[in-house]
Structure formats: structure tokens, C-alpha cells
Amino acid sequence: MRAYCLPRVQGREHLPRVGEAILASNHLAEIDSLCLAAVLPRPVAFATKQEYFAGRGVRARLLRAAGQIPTDRSGGAPGESALRAAHAVLDRGGLWAIYPEGTRSPDGRLYRGRTGAMRVALGRDCPLIPVTIEGTQRIRPWRPSRVRITIGPPLDLTPFSTERESVRAATDALMAQLARQGGFDYVNRYGRERLPQRTDAE
């Protein structure tokens, strides 16, 4: 993986050597998780969309062997099992990684975050570390690409609570930090949200 992503990593000192922590990252390409795992000094469990676990192919076997967490991206009750699995990882003092956008960016910009990461972090007073990754969208099997990974300091979560509106505000603060850290343009809508249809009068 290092041969493919040629990583440059900044901020390793912000990653705790022991103990639970949540890593929240932007998401550009399917290979993001492998690139991040290749440069982190500790094992990490990612929230991975459940479609990748279908069947018995190589990808599904690798994900299961690596302890990745199937995640239903439809929101609501189906996603609660993934959050319970995340708590189990953190209870063991592990690292749990999640892409708050819930899907890969379609155009390299950063999209509105979903609240799962903050629901977990605020519910257990757990460090939440913003991570930005750049360049993975250019990697091809025949063409490695330089990838830049930046690990930021843990967010200050003291102004926020587990109340619904506060969780939303904390998530927005996280996305603002990711945009600043990675220099991304921010889009205040979900990545798969359809744009309003234009009419002839507009």
C-alpha cells in the first residue's frame, strides 16, 4: 500500500499511543481506508458500507479479517448496530475510524457530515481526531500517486452535549475543521442529496 500511495503524513503526534479514540476523515476513494491503515501505528477499525461485505470475494474476506464494521448508510435504526460495534471497539481501548460524509465525495469537495461520529464521541467523552486525506482519487492499479495525510489535534468538545441540536452543531464544527485542515471547498448538503430541479422560469 505504501508503494501505491507514497504517503506523506503530518501530525502523528496527535494520535494517542494507547487508549480509545475516534478518527473522523474526509472520503475521496475506496482505497482511503487501506492507505490510512498503512500509515497508522495502531490497528484501526473502520465503519465500512455493508455492501462491501456481500458474498465471499477477496474484498469481503479481507474486510472481515481486518475487523471492519459493516455500516448501513440509510440512517436511522439500521445504523445503530454499527454504532454499537463502534462502542465495542472503543471499550477495548481501540481506534475507530469513520467517514462522516457517509459516502465518497463525487467531486473532491467536502460535504455535510452525518452525526454518528459525534453521537459516539459525546456519549462517552472520547477524543475525536480530525484526519484529512488528499490524492487517493488519483491512484490507479497501474499508477501510484502521492497521498497526503494530516492528523489534527483532538477537537475541543467541551462546548457540546448529547442533546440533538448540540450533536448537529458539533458535527458541523467537525466538518468546518476538516475543510480548513485539508483546504477543501465545503458543500452544505449531503453527498448523495439531489439538487432541486430547475424550472423553465428559473
N, C-alpha and C positions, 0 to 999 in steps of 0.2 A: 504493500500500500504506500509506503514511503517513496518507492520508486515512481509511483503514479502521481502522487500529489505533491512531491517535492516541498514538504511543509516548512513554512516559517511561522514560528509560534512566539507570541508575546504574552506575558502575564502569567507564566506558570506558577509564579509565587503566590497568586491569588487562589490557587486550588489547594484545599486543605489536604495534608498528608494522610490524615485519618479522620474518621467520623463522617456522619451523613451530610450530604449537600445535594442541591438541585442545580443542574446546568440547563440554562434556557438559551437556545440558539436559533438564529435565522436558518432558513432551509432553502437551498438552491438546487440540490441534485440528490438523486437516490444514494449516491456514494458518500454523502456527508457523514453518515454515522460511522462508516468504515474509516474515513480519514480522521475523524475526531478520536476514535478508539485507538488509532495507530500512534497518536502523539500524546495521549494522556498517560500519566504514570500509574494510574489505578484502573482497575476494571470498572466499566460503566454499563448500566442497563438503560437502553433507550426505549421510549414509547414508540412503537412501530405499527404502522397501519395493518389491520388484521388481514387484509387481502394478501399480504406477502407470505402469510403462513399457510395458505391454501395448498393442498397437495403434499407430495413427498419429494419435491425437487431439491436441488442443491441449496438454493437460497433459503427455502423453508427450514431445511435441516441445520444450516449454519445459524440462522436466527434463533432457533430453539436451543441449540448447543451453547450459544452465547448468552442465554438468559434474557433475551429481549422480550418486551411486554406487548402482546397484541392489543391494539387500541382501535375501538370503534369510533370513527370520526363523525358519526351522525349527531353526536352531542346527546345531552340528557342522560337518562338512566343507563343505556348501554355502555357509556364510557365510565361508569362508576367502578366496574370491575378492574379497569386499567389503573384507576387511582388507588384502589385497594392494593393492587400489586405494587404500585409505587411506594406506598407506605411500608409494605413488607421489605422492600429493598432498603429503604431508609432505616427501618427498625434494626436491620443488621449492620447499620453504620456504613452503608454503601453509597455510591453515586448513582443518581437517577437523572437521565437527560431527556429533555422534551423539546419539541419544536412548537412554540406557542401559536404559530400561524396555522397549524393543523394540516398543512399541505405544502408542497414545494411552491416557491414563488414562480409565477408564469413568466416574469419579465425582469427578474433581478431586483425589483423593488421590495420593500418590506411592507407586509400587510397587517391588518388589525389582528391582535392576539386574542386567543381564546383563554378562558380563565383557569384552566386546570392546574397549571403550574403554581399560580398564586393560591388557589384553594388548598393545595397541599402545603405550600410553604408557610402560609399564615396560620394554618390549622395546627402546626406542630413547631412553630418558631424555628424553622430550618433555614440555613443560609441558602440564598438563591443567587447564583453566579451567572451574569450575562456573558454569553460567548458569541462571537461573530466569526463567520467563515466566508471567505471570498475566493473565487476561482474554480470551485468544483464543477460548475456548469460547463467548463471548457474541457474537462477531462474526457478522453475517448480511449477505448482499448488500445488503439494504435498511437495515441498521442497524450503523453503525460502533460500536466500543466502545473505551474507554480500555484500553491494554495497558501493563503494567509489566514491564520487562526489567531484571534485575540481573545484572551481570557481576562475579563474585567474583574474589579473588586466586587464583593457581595453587595447587593442593593441594601440600602437602609430601609427596612420595612417597619420601623417603629411608628411612622405616621398612620399606618393602615391597620384595619381589624378584619375579622372574618365576616362582617356584615356584607351583604351582597353588593351594595354600591361601592363600598371600600375595596372589595376584591376587584371590581371592574376598574376602579381608579388605579390600584396597584398594578394591574396588568397593563394599563395604558402607560404608566410610568416606566415599566419594564421595556415596552416596545420603543418608547422615546429614547431610552438609554441604548438599546440595540441600534437604532437608527444613527445616533450620534457616534457610537463606537465604531460602526462599520462604514459610516458615510453613506448610508442608504437613503434614497427617497422613500418617504413614508406615505402609504395609501390607507386612509381611514375607512376601510371596508374589508371584509373577509376575502381571502384569496379566491374562493370559488363563488363569491356572490356575483350575481348577474347585474350588469349595468342596466339602468332604466331604459326602456325602449324610447327612442326619439320619435316624435310625430312630425308630420309634414309642416306643422305650424311652428316648430322649434327651429 
